[in-house]
Amino acid sequence: MRVFLTGASGFIGSRILTELLATGHQVLGLARSDSSAQKISAAGADVYRGTLDAPETLVKAVEHVDAVIHTAFDHDFHHFAENCQKDRRVIHAIGQALKGSERPFIITSGTGMGDEGDTAVAREDQFKPANTNPRVASENEGNALLAEGINIRVVRLPQVHDTTRQGLVTPYIQQAIEKGTVACVDEGANRWSAAHVTDVARLYRLVLEQGERGQRYHAVAEEGVPFRDIAEVVARKLDLPLMLLSSAEAEAHFGWFTLFATMNLRASSEWTRQQLDWHPTGPSLIEDLQNMDYASLLSSSASVKA
């Protein structure tokens, strides 16, 4: 298939691009800058110039492809709610361009959307349209397009990691360096699901090839890594003290990150594995955190302060 891939030069998208090309697909990758265009071209894909800030610039890319995989997202978490609405607008624009066809449109969400509030573990068959997490906007738009006949499929992401990035753990580490202390709320008993980036890329490809209209798939290798375990590794590797905060103290320390630091983001992928014969094989989140180059992070932070 010829696939229009947004986020093609990004952390996850670049791995999906490689996975698709290696398995015989063609890729038209979205680029908003010259550097992104060069990366996409060097990987062996065609380049399409456009931007999430102007969804109308993406529509023409849909005309000559067999499917769309949308992974691009503005990860400025200081403006998380606004960026979720931006994602909704992009999904809407691409979806309208796909009207009248059976071409798959794979959108991206978070595993938290599978927690309806009545279970400790998020599942693929669960979705609460009134979820208070702003990320719900993406799946709500997907549902609206599904009702219009668009072949929507959803991949929900946990903390996606390798030894350079780890989802929400990355800004957590950056914040710890800035504050000079590593913190968790209460005993850090809340848990985050996780998966290695190469396993996630393979799942997107399987959803493209074997997925079904209207289904949600969880890219989860580890159901729930204790936040305390994450904090302890980071504290040891950064040689910083570990501080346990009360819920009342969390806001003052974490600021915008408080929402995430206190979340329980456990998620199952049992159904996804059965449906697509997907078996994650990559390193665990803790293994990748243990093998990170923390020295470069510390030197980068020091140069910024200087």
Summary of the structure (lengths in Angstrom):
residues: 306
radius of gyration: 19.1
end to end distance: 49.4
largest distance: 57.6
contacts: 1051
relative contact order: 0.13
helix: 47%
strand: 20%
